[in-house]
Amino acid sequence: MKGGNQQPAIDSSEHISPDDGENIHAKRVGSYVWNGTGWERQSSLKTNPPSNPVVASVSDSAASVQLIAANANRKGTEFYNTSSAILYLLKGAGTASATNFTVALNRDDYYESDFTGAFQGVWESDAGGLVLITEST
């Protein structure tokens, strides 16, 4: 990094109260950009968090399977791999493989996305575990 400085981290949750008095959970996300002399904060506030979470599970498989169908109303999806085998997760249509994937999840790895399309998955082996999937709309 320039000048030996490290980029500061930003990620915090907060509650905001609009005019109607309703308490809304929001997450402030952002980053810092080097402006030539120092770090400049750039952030945004995500409101209207997902509701109606639904948890499902899919057993690990050495063959590519659809983990979750596309859903235009989806606000977020979370994946948690409980299998001892690596899960190769692919956004969109297609066949997930060790050479065609979006993200690889080891055991106890977690991944979240606001992608509304389908997700495919394949494990490096059928080790008897599963992936827990939480979809929020």
DSSP file (Angstrom, degrees, kcal/mol; ACC not computed):
  #  RESIDUE AA STRUCTURE BP1 BP2  ACC     N-H-->O    O-->H-N    N-H-->O    O-->H-N    TCO  KAPPA ALPHA  PHI   PSI    X-CA   Y-CA   Z-CA
    1    1 A M    >         0   0    0      0, 0.0     3,-1.8     0, 0.0     5,-0.1   0.000 360.0 360.0 360.0 152.5    0.0    0.0    0.0
    2    2 A K  G >   +     0   0    0      1,-0.3     3,-1.8     2,-0.2    34,-0.0  -0.302 360.0   3.7 -61.9 136.8    1.1    3.5   -0.7
    3    3 A G  G 3  S-     0   0    0      1,-0.3    -1,-0.3    35,-0.0     3,-0.1   0.637 120.6 -78.8  65.6  13.1    3.2    5.1    2.1
    4    4 A G  G <  S+     0   0    0     -3,-1.8    -1,-0.3     1,-0.3     2,-0.2   0.565  93.3 141.4  72.4   6.2    3.1    1.9    4.0
    5    5 A N    <   -     0   0    0     -3,-1.8     2,-0.4     1,-0.0    -1,-0.3  -0.526  46.5-134.8 -81.6 149.1   -0.4    2.6    5.2
    6    6 A Q        -     0   0    0     -2,-0.2    -1,-0.0    -3,-0.1    -3,-0.0  -0.837  26.0-106.8-102.2 142.9   -3.0   -0.1    5.5
    7    7 A Q        -     0   0    0     -2,-0.4    -1,-0.0     1,-0.1    26,-0.0  -0.500  38.0-122.8 -67.2 126.8   -6.5    0.4    4.2
    8    8 A P        -     0   0    0      0, 0.0     2,-0.3     0, 0.0    24,-0.2  -0.321  23.6-122.4 -66.4 153.9   -8.9    0.9    7.2
    9    9 A A        -     0   0    0     22,-0.1     2,-0.4     2,-0.0    22,-0.1  -0.726  24.9-172.2 -96.3 148.3  -11.8   -1.5    7.5
   10   10 A I        +     0   0    0     20,-0.3    20,-0.6    -2,-0.3     2,-0.2  -0.963  28.0 125.6-141.4 125.0  -15.4   -0.4    7.5
   11   11 A D  E     +A   29   0A   0     -2,-0.4     2,-0.3    18,-0.2    18,-0.2  -0.549  25.0 150.8-175.3 105.4  -18.4   -2.7    8.2
   12   12 A S  E     -A   28   0A   0     16,-1.7    16,-2.9    -2,-0.2     2,-0.3  -0.989  32.4-138.5-144.1 152.2  -20.9   -1.9   10.9
   13   13 A S  E     +A   27   0A   0     -2,-0.3     2,-0.3    14,-0.2    14,-0.2  -0.819  27.9 167.3-106.5 150.2  -24.5   -2.5   11.6
   14   14 A E  E     -A   26   0A   0     12,-2.5    12,-2.7    -2,-0.3     2,-0.4  -0.967  32.1-118.0-153.3 166.6  -26.8    0.1   13.1
   15   15 A H  E     -A   25   0A   0     -2,-0.3     2,-0.3    10,-0.2    10,-0.2  -0.930  27.0-168.4-110.8 135.6  -30.5    0.8   13.8
   16   16 A I  E     -A   24   0A   0      8,-2.6     8,-2.9    -2,-0.4    -2,-0.0  -0.905  11.5-147.3-121.2 152.9  -32.1    3.8   12.2
   17   17 A S        -     0   0    0     -2,-0.3     6,-0.2     6,-0.2    -2,-0.0  -0.940  13.1-156.2-122.2 108.9  -35.5    5.3   13.0
   18   18 A P    >   -     0   0    0      0, 0.0     3,-2.4     0, 0.0     6,-0.0  -0.125  44.6 -82.0 -71.7 179.6  -37.5    6.9   10.1
   19   19 A D  T 3  S+     0   0    0      1,-0.3    -2,-0.0     2,-0.1     0, 0.0   0.765 127.7  61.9 -55.9 -29.0  -40.1    9.5   10.7
   20   20 A D  T 3  S-     0   0    0      2,-0.1    -1,-0.3     1,-0.1     3,-0.1   0.493 111.8-117.8 -80.8  -0.1  -42.8    6.9   11.5
   21   21 A G    <   +     0   0    0     -3,-2.4     2,-0.2     1,-0.3    -2,-0.1   0.391  64.5 144.6  84.7  -4.5  -40.7    5.7   14.5
   22   22 A E        -     0   0    0      1,-0.1     2,-0.6    -5,-0.0    -1,-0.3  -0.491  49.8-129.9 -69.8 134.9  -40.2    2.2   13.2
   23   23 A N        -     0   0    0     -2,-0.2     2,-0.5    -6,-0.2    -6,-0.2  -0.781  28.2-170.5 -88.8 120.3  -36.8    0.8   14.1
   24   24 A I  E     -A   16   0A   0     -8,-2.9    -8,-2.6    -2,-0.6     2,-0.4  -0.934  18.8-133.7-115.8 131.7  -35.1   -0.6   11.0
   25   25 A H  E     +A   15   0A   0     -2,-0.5     2,-0.3   -10,-0.2   -10,-0.2  -0.680  32.9 174.8 -80.7 135.0  -31.9   -2.6   11.0
   26   26 A A  E     -A   14   0A   0    -12,-2.7   -12,-2.5    -2,-0.4     2,-0.5  -0.947  24.2-138.7-137.8 157.8  -29.4   -1.4    8.4
   27   27 A K  E     -AB  13  46A   0     19,-1.8    19,-2.7    -2,-0.3     2,-0.6  -0.979  10.8-146.1-122.7 125.0  -25.9   -2.3    7.5
   28   28 A R  E     +AB  12  45A   0    -16,-2.9   -16,-1.7    -2,-0.5     2,-0.3  -0.790  26.4 176.1 -88.9 123.8  -23.3    0.3    6.6
   29   29 A V  E     +AB  11  44A   0     15,-2.3    15,-3.2    -2,-0.6     2,-0.3  -0.902  14.2 115.4-125.0 154.4  -20.9   -1.0    4.0
   30   30 A G  E     - B   0  43A   0    -20,-0.6   -20,-0.3    -2,-0.3     2,-0.3  -0.993  38.6-124.6 173.4-168.5  -18.1    0.7    2.3
   31   31 A S  E     - B   0  42A   0     11,-3.1    11,-3.1    -2,-0.3     2,-0.4  -0.911  21.6-111.1-153.1 175.3  -14.5    1.0    1.5
   32   32 A Y  E     - B   0  41A   0     -2,-0.3     2,-0.4   -24,-0.2     9,-0.2  -0.943  23.4-156.5-117.4 142.8  -11.6    3.5    1.6
   33   33 A V  E     - B   0  40A   0      7,-2.5     7,-2.6    -2,-0.4     2,-0.4  -0.967  22.2-120.2-120.4 134.3   -9.9    4.8   -1.5
   34   34 A W  E     - B   0  39A   0     -2,-0.4     5,-0.2     5,-0.2   -27,-0.0  -0.609  24.3-171.9 -73.4 123.8   -6.4    6.2   -1.6
   35   35 A N        -     0   0    0      3,-2.6    -1,-0.1    -2,-0.4     4,-0.1   0.248  55.0 -91.8-102.4  12.1   -6.6    9.8   -2.8
   36   36 A G  S    S+     0   0    0      2,-0.2     3,-0.1     1,-0.0    -2,-0.1  -0.009 121.5  38.8 103.5 -28.5   -2.8   10.3   -3.1
   37   37 A T  S    S-     0   0    0      1,-0.4     2,-0.3   -35,-0.0    -3,-0.1   0.554 124.5 -16.4-125.5 -18.8   -2.3   11.7    0.4
   38   38 A G  S    S-     0   0    0     -5,-0.1    -3,-2.6   -33,-0.0    -1,-0.4  -0.973  79.5 -66.9-171.4 177.8   -4.5    9.6    2.6
   39   39 A W  E     -B   34   0A   0     -2,-0.3     2,-0.5    -5,-0.2    -5,-0.2  -0.688  40.3-157.0 -85.7 132.4   -7.5    7.2    2.8
   40   40 A E  E     -B   33   0A   0     -7,-2.6    -7,-2.5    -2,-0.4     2,-0.3  -0.947  17.0-127.9-112.9 125.5  -10.9    8.7    1.8
   41   41 A R  E     +B   32   0A   0     -2,-0.5     2,-0.4    -9,-0.2    -9,-0.2  -0.521  25.8 179.6 -77.3 133.1  -13.9    6.9    3.2
   42   42 A Q  E     +B   31   0A   0    -11,-3.1   -11,-3.1    -2,-0.3     2,-0.3  -0.992  18.0 154.1-129.5 123.6  -16.7    5.9    0.8
   43   43 A S  E     -B   30   0A   0     -2,-0.4     2,-0.3   -13,-0.3   -13,-0.3  -0.942  25.0-160.3-146.3 166.2  -19.7    4.2    2.2
   44   44 A S  E     -B   29   0A   0    -15,-3.2   -15,-2.3    -2,-0.3     2,-0.6  -0.947  20.8-124.8-142.7 163.1  -23.4    3.5    1.8
   45   45 A L  E     -B   28   0A   0     -2,-0.3     2,-0.6   -17,-0.2   -17,-0.2  -0.953  16.9-152.4-116.1 117.2  -26.2    2.4    4.0
   46   46 A K  E     +B   27   0A   0    -19,-2.7   -19,-1.8    -2,-0.6     2,-0.2  -0.790  23.8 176.2 -88.8 120.7  -28.2   -0.7    3.0
   47   47 A T        +     0   0    0     -2,-0.6   -21,-0.1   -21,-0.2   -22,-0.0  -0.536  48.2  53.7-113.9-175.9  -31.7   -0.5    4.3
   48   48 A N  S    S-     0   0    0     -2,-0.2    -1,-0.2   -23,-0.1     3,-0.1   0.973  76.8-154.1  53.2  61.9  -34.8   -2.7    4.0
   49   49 A P        -     0   0    0      0, 0.0    -1,-0.1     0, 0.0   -24,-0.0  -0.193  26.2 -83.3 -63.7 158.6  -33.1   -5.9    5.1
   50   50 A P        -     0   0    0      0, 0.0     2,-0.3     0, 0.0    24,-0.1  -0.201  46.9-170.9 -60.5 151.7  -34.4   -9.2    4.0
   51   51 A S        +     0   0    0      1,-0.2    86,-1.7    -3,-0.1    24,-0.2  -0.752  56.4  47.5-129.2-179.2  -37.3  -10.8    5.8
   52   52 A N  S    S-     0   0    0     -2,-0.3    85,-0.3    85,-0.2    -1,-0.2   0.908  70.8-164.0  53.2  52.3  -38.9  -14.2    5.6
   53   53 A P        -     0   0    0      0, 0.0     2,-0.4     0, 0.0    83,-0.2  -0.441   4.4-163.4 -68.4 139.9  -35.7  -16.3    5.7
   54   54 A V  E     -C  135   0B   0     81,-2.4    81,-2.7    -2,-0.1     2,-0.5  -0.993   4.5-152.8-125.1 126.5  -36.1  -19.9    4.6
   55   55 A V  E     +C  134   0B   0     -2,-0.4     2,-0.3    79,-0.2    79,-0.2  -0.855  21.3 164.9-103.7 132.2  -33.5  -22.5    5.5
   56   56 A A  E     -C  133   0B   0     77,-2.9    77,-3.3    -2,-0.5     2,-0.3  -0.872  20.4-145.2-133.5 167.3  -33.0  -25.6    3.3
   57   57 A S  E     -C  132   0B   0     -2,-0.3     2,-0.4    75,-0.2    75,-0.2  -0.987   4.6-162.3-137.0 149.6  -30.2  -28.1    3.0
   58   58 A V  E     -C  131   0B   0     73,-1.8    73,-2.3    -2,-0.3     3,-0.1  -0.998  25.3-124.2-130.4 127.1  -28.7  -30.1    0.1
   59   59 A S  E     -C  130   0B   0     -2,-0.4    71,-0.3    71,-0.2    67,-0.0  -0.367  38.2 -94.6 -68.8 148.0  -26.6  -33.2    0.7
   60   60 A D        -     0   0    0     69,-2.5     2,-0.3    62,-0.1    68,-0.1  -0.302  46.8-177.1 -66.3 150.2  -23.2  -33.2   -0.8
   61   61 A S        -     0   0    0     64,-0.1    62,-2.6    -3,-0.1     4,-0.1  -0.996  35.7-141.2-149.4 140.9  -22.8  -34.8   -4.2
   62   62 A A  S    S+     0   0    0     -2,-0.3     2,-0.4    60,-0.2    64,-0.1   0.479  91.4  72.0 -82.1  -2.2  -19.9  -35.6   -6.5
   63   63 A A  S    S-     0   0    0     34,-0.0    60,-0.2    62,-0.0    58,-0.1  -0.902  99.7 -97.5-111.4 144.2  -22.2  -34.7   -9.4
   64   64 A S        +     0   0    0     -2,-0.4     2,-0.3    32,-0.2    58,-0.2  -0.344  48.8 177.8 -61.6 133.3  -23.3  -31.1  -10.1
   65   65 A V  E     -F  121   0C   0     56,-2.7    56,-2.6    -4,-0.1     2,-0.5  -0.955  36.3-105.9-134.8 153.3  -26.7  -30.2   -8.7
   66   66 A Q  E     -F  120   0C   0     -2,-0.3    54,-0.3    54,-0.2     3,-0.1  -0.710  30.2-172.8 -77.7 124.4  -28.9  -27.1   -8.5
   67   67 A L  E     +     0   0C   0     52,-2.6     2,-0.3    -2,-0.5    53,-0.2   0.838  69.3   0.2 -86.7 -36.5  -28.7  -25.9   -5.0
   68   68 A I  E    S-F  119   0C   0     51,-1.4    51,-2.3     3,-0.0    -1,-0.3  -0.972  73.0-122.7-155.9 138.5  -31.4  -23.2   -5.3
   69   69 A A        -     0   0    0     -2,-0.3    51,-0.0    49,-0.2     2,-0.0  -0.334  43.3 -85.0 -77.4 161.4  -33.6  -22.0   -8.2
   70   70 A A        -     0   0    0     -2,-0.1     2,-0.3    48,-0.1    47,-0.2  -0.340  45.1-176.2 -62.3 147.3  -33.6  -18.4   -9.5
   71   71 A N    >   -     0   0    0     45,-3.1     3,-1.8    -3,-0.1    -1,-0.0  -0.826  20.6-161.6-152.5 107.5  -36.0  -16.0   -7.5
   72   72 A A  T 3  S+     0   0    0     -2,-0.3    -1,-0.1     1,-0.3    45,-0.1   0.722  94.6  56.5 -62.9 -21.3  -36.5  -12.4   -8.7
   73   73 A N  T 3  S+     0   0    0     43,-0.1    -1,-0.3     2,-0.0     2,-0.2   0.460  80.3 119.2 -88.8  -1.8  -37.8  -11.6   -5.2
   74   74 A R    <   -     0   0    0     -3,-1.8    63,-0.3    42,-0.2     3,-0.1  -0.431  37.5-179.0 -69.9 134.1  -34.7  -12.8   -3.4
   75   75 A K        -     0   0    0     61,-3.2     2,-0.3     1,-0.4    62,-0.2   0.632  68.1  -9.3-101.5 -22.0  -32.8  -10.2   -1.3
   76   76 A G  E     -D  136   0B   0     60,-1.6    60,-2.9    38,-0.1    -1,-0.4  -0.956  50.7-155.0-172.4 152.9  -30.0  -12.5   -0.2
   77   77 A T  E     -DE 135 113B   0     36,-2.6    36,-2.4    -2,-0.3     2,-0.4  -0.999  10.7-162.9-136.0 137.3  -28.8  -16.1    0.0
   78   78 A E  E     -DE 134 112B   0     56,-2.4    56,-2.4    -2,-0.4     2,-0.4  -0.968   3.4-163.9-122.3 137.4  -26.4  -17.5    2.5
   79   79 A F  E     -DE 133 111B   0     32,-3.2    32,-2.3    -2,-0.4     2,-0.4  -0.970   6.6-176.8-122.6 135.6  -24.5  -20.8    2.1
   80   80 A Y  E     -DE 132 110B   0     52,-2.0    52,-2.7    -2,-0.4     2,-0.6  -0.958  16.7-147.8-133.5 114.4  -22.7  -22.7    4.9
   81   81 A N  E     +D  131   0B   0     28,-2.0    27,-3.1    -2,-0.4    28,-0.4  -0.722  21.8 171.6 -87.6 117.0  -20.8  -25.9    3.9
   82   82 A T        +     0   0    0     48,-2.9    49,-0.2    -2,-0.6    -1,-0.2   0.522  48.8 103.8 -96.7  -8.7  -20.8  -28.6    6.6
   83   83 A S  S    S-     0   0    0     47,-0.7    25,-0.1     2,-0.1     4,-0.1  -0.392  73.1-134.9 -74.5 149.5  -19.2  -31.2    4.4
   84   84 A S  S    S+     0   0    0     43,-0.1    23,-0.3    23,-0.1     2,-0.3   0.614  88.4  82.9 -75.4 -11.6  -15.5  -32.2    4.9
   85   85 A A  S    S-     0   0    0     40,-0.1     2,-0.2    21,-0.1    -2,-0.1  -0.677  94.6-101.1 -92.0 148.2  -15.3  -32.0    1.0
   86   86 A I        -     0   0    0     -2,-0.3    38,-1.9    20,-0.1     2,-0.6  -0.468  31.7-142.2 -66.5 133.3  -14.8  -28.7   -0.8
   87   87 A L  E     -HG 105 123C   0     18,-2.9    18,-3.2    36,-0.2     2,-0.7  -0.895   5.5-154.1 -98.7 122.5  -18.1  -27.2   -2.3
   88   88 A Y  E     -HG 104 122C   0     34,-3.5    34,-1.5    -2,-0.6     2,-0.4  -0.884  16.6-162.1 -96.8 111.9  -17.6  -25.6   -5.7
   89   89 A L  E     -HG 103 121C   0     14,-2.9    13,-3.6    -2,-0.7    14,-1.9  -0.823   5.8-167.0-103.0 130.4  -20.5  -23.1   -5.9
   90   90 A L  E     - G   0 120C   0     30,-2.8    30,-2.8    -2,-0.4     2,-0.3  -0.970  14.4-139.8-121.6 126.4  -21.5  -21.6   -9.3
   91   91 A K  E     + G   0 119C   0     -2,-0.5    28,-0.2    28,-0.2     2,-0.1  -0.666  69.5   2.4 -79.1 136.9  -23.8  -18.6   -9.9
   92   92 A G  S    S-     0   0    0     26,-3.4    28,-0.1    -2,-0.3    -2,-0.1  -0.310 105.5 -28.3  90.0-170.4  -26.2  -19.1  -12.8
   93   93 A A  S    S+     0   0    0     -2,-0.1     2,-0.2    26,-0.1    27,-0.1  -0.329  89.3  70.0 -78.9 164.5  -26.9  -21.9  -15.1
   94   94 A G  S    S-     0   0    0     -2,-0.1     2,-0.6     2,-0.0    -4,-0.1  -0.691  85.4 -56.8 122.6-175.2  -24.3  -24.5  -16.1
   95   95 A T        -     0   0    0     -2,-0.2     2,-0.2    25,-0.1    27,-0.1  -0.926  46.1-137.2-109.8 119.6  -22.5  -27.3  -14.5
   96   96 A A        +     0   0    0     -2,-0.6     2,-0.3    25,-0.1   -32,-0.2  -0.509  37.2 152.9 -72.8 141.3  -20.4  -26.6  -11.4
   97   97 A S  B >   -I  100   0D   0      3,-1.7     3,-0.7    -2,-0.2    25,-0.1  -0.935  61.5 -88.4-155.6 176.7  -17.0  -28.2  -11.4
   98   98 A A  T 3  S+     0   0    0     -2,-0.3     3,-0.2     1,-0.2    -2,-0.0   0.633 131.3  37.6 -68.1 -12.5  -13.5  -27.8   -9.9
   99   99 A T  T 3  S+     0   0    0      1,-0.2     2,-0.3   -11,-0.1    -1,-0.2   0.404 116.6  52.3-115.7  -1.7  -12.7  -25.7  -13.0
  100  100 A N  B <  S+I   97   0D   0     -3,-0.7    -3,-1.7    -6,-0.0     2,-0.3  -0.749  80.6 112.3-137.1  86.3  -16.1  -23.9  -13.4
  101  101 A F        -     0   0    0     -2,-0.3   -11,-0.3    -5,-0.2     3,-0.1  -0.972  56.8-141.7-152.4 161.3  -17.2  -22.2  -10.2
  102  102 A T  S    S-     0   0    0    -13,-3.6     2,-0.3     1,-0.4   -12,-0.2   0.839  89.1  -1.3 -91.4 -44.6  -17.7  -18.8   -8.6
  103  103 A V  E     -H   89   0C   0    -14,-1.9   -14,-2.9     2,-0.0     2,-0.5  -0.995  62.3-137.6-149.0 145.4  -16.4  -19.6   -5.1
  104  104 A A  E     -H   88   0C   0     -2,-0.3     2,-0.6   -16,-0.2   -16,-0.2  -0.918  19.3-159.3-106.2 128.6  -15.0  -22.7   -3.4
  105  105 A L  E     -H   87   0C   0    -18,-3.2   -18,-2.9    -2,-0.5     3,-0.1  -0.932   1.2-159.5-113.3 119.5  -16.2  -23.4    0.2
  106  106 A N    >   -     0   0    0     -2,-0.6     3,-2.1   -20,-0.2   -25,-0.3  -0.243  51.6 -56.7 -77.3 177.6  -14.2  -25.5    2.6
  107  107 A R  T 3  S+     0   0    0    -23,-0.3   -25,-0.2     1,-0.3    -1,-0.2  -0.350 129.0  10.7 -57.4 135.8  -15.8  -27.1    5.6
  108  108 A D  T 3  S+     0   0    0    -27,-3.1    -1,-0.3     1,-0.3     2,-0.2   0.569  94.7 141.5  68.1  12.4  -17.4  -24.5    7.8
  109  109 A D    <   -     0   0    0     -3,-2.1   -28,-2.0   -28,-0.4     2,-0.4  -0.563  37.0-152.5 -81.7 152.3  -17.0  -21.8    5.2
  110  110 A Y  E     +E   80   0B   0    -30,-0.2     2,-0.3    -2,-0.2   -30,-0.2  -0.957  13.9 179.5-127.1 140.5  -19.7  -19.2    4.7
  111  111 A Y  E     -E   79   0B   0    -32,-2.3   -32,-3.2    -2,-0.4     2,-0.3  -0.998   4.5-169.8-142.4 137.9  -20.7  -17.3    1.6
  112  112 A E  E     +E   78   0B   0     -2,-0.3     2,-0.3   -34,-0.2   -34,-0.2  -0.962   8.2 173.5-129.5 151.3  -23.5  -14.7    1.1
  113  113 A S  E     -E   77   0B   0    -36,-2.4   -36,-2.6    -2,-0.3    -2,-0.0  -0.993  34.8-149.0-151.6 150.6  -24.8  -13.1   -2.1
  114  114 A D        +     0   0    0     -2,-0.3     2,-0.1   -38,-0.2   -38,-0.1   0.213  58.3 131.8-102.8  12.7  -27.6  -10.9   -3.3
  115  115 A F        -     0   0    0      1,-0.1    -2,-0.1   -38,-0.1   -39,-0.0  -0.441  44.8-159.6 -63.6 133.7  -27.6  -12.7   -6.7
  116  116 A T        +     0   0    0     -2,-0.1   -45,-3.1   -46,-0.1   -42,-0.2   0.484  60.3  90.6 -98.4  -4.2  -31.2  -13.6   -7.7
  117  117 A G  S    S-     0   0    0    -47,-0.2     2,-0.1     1,-0.2   -46,-0.1  -0.115  87.8 -72.6 -80.8-176.3  -30.3  -16.3  -10.2
  118  118 A A        -     0   0    0    -48,-0.1   -26,-3.4   -27,-0.1     2,-0.4  -0.345  40.0-143.5 -74.5 157.4  -29.9  -20.0   -9.7
  119  119 A F  E     -FG  68  91C   0    -51,-2.3   -52,-2.6   -28,-0.2   -51,-1.4  -0.985  11.0-164.3-122.9 136.1  -26.9  -21.5   -7.9
  120  120 A Q  E     -FG  66  90C   0    -30,-2.8   -30,-2.8    -2,-0.4     2,-0.3  -0.798  10.2-173.5-111.2 158.0  -25.3  -24.8   -8.8
  121  121 A G  E     +FG  65  89C   0    -56,-2.6   -56,-2.7    -2,-0.3     2,-0.3  -0.998  15.3 178.7-152.8 152.4  -22.9  -26.8   -6.7
  122  122 A V  E     - G   0  88C   0    -34,-1.5   -34,-3.5    -2,-0.3     2,-0.3  -0.973  19.6-140.7-149.7 142.0  -20.7  -29.9   -6.7
  123  123 A W  E     - G   0  87C   0    -62,-2.6   -36,-0.2    -2,-0.3   -25,-0.1  -0.687  26.2-118.1 -99.9 156.4  -18.4  -31.2   -4.0
  124  124 A E  S    S-     0   0    0    -38,-1.9     2,-0.3    -2,-0.3   -37,-0.1   0.751  97.8  -5.7 -65.7 -21.4  -15.0  -32.7   -4.6
  125  125 A S  S    S-     0   0    0    -39,-0.2     2,-1.2   -64,-0.1    -1,-0.1  -0.968  79.0 -98.0-160.1 166.3  -16.4  -36.0   -3.2
  126  126 A D        +     0   0    0     -2,-0.3   -65,-0.1     1,-0.2   -64,-0.1  -0.750  50.6 162.2 -91.8  91.0  -19.6  -37.3   -1.6
  127  127 A A        -     0   0    0     -2,-1.2    -1,-0.2   -66,-0.0   -43,-0.1   0.397  59.0-102.4 -96.8   1.5  -18.4  -37.1    2.0
  128  128 A G  S    S+     0   0    0      1,-0.2     2,-0.1   -68,-0.1    -2,-0.1   0.638  85.1 109.0  89.9  13.6  -21.8  -37.4    3.7
  129  129 A G        -     0   0    0    -71,-0.0   -69,-2.5   -70,-0.0     2,-0.3  -0.180  49.6-147.2-103.5-159.7  -22.2  -33.7    4.6
  130  130 A L  E     -C   59   0B   0    -71,-0.3   -48,-2.9    -2,-0.1   -47,-0.7  -0.964  15.2-112.7-159.3 172.2  -24.4  -30.9    3.3
  131  131 A V  E     -CD  58  81B   0    -73,-2.3   -73,-1.8    -2,-0.3     2,-0.5  -0.974  23.7-143.3-114.8 132.6  -24.8  -27.2    2.6
  132  132 A L  E     -CD  57  80B   0    -52,-2.7   -52,-2.0    -2,-0.4     2,-0.5  -0.835  19.2-165.3 -92.5 130.4  -27.2  -25.1    4.6
  133  133 A I  E     -CD  56  79B   0    -77,-3.3   -77,-2.9    -2,-0.5     2,-0.6  -0.974   9.4-168.6-123.0 124.1  -28.9  -22.5    2.4
  134  134 A T  E     -CD  55  78B   0    -56,-2.4   -56,-2.4    -2,-0.5     2,-0.5  -0.962   7.1-169.9-112.4 118.4  -30.8  -19.5    3.8
  135  135 A E  E     -CD  54  77B   0    -81,-2.7   -81,-2.4    -2,-0.6     2,-0.4  -0.929   2.7-165.3-109.0 128.8  -32.8  -17.6    1.3
  136  136 A S  E       D   0  76B   0    -60,-2.9   -61,-3.2    -2,-0.5   -60,-1.6  -0.942 360.0 360.0-116.8 134.8  -34.3  -14.3    2.3
  137  137 A T              0   0    0    -86,-1.7   -85,-0.2    -2,-0.4    -1,-0.1   0.358 360.0 360.0-120.1 360.0  -37.0  -12.4    0.4
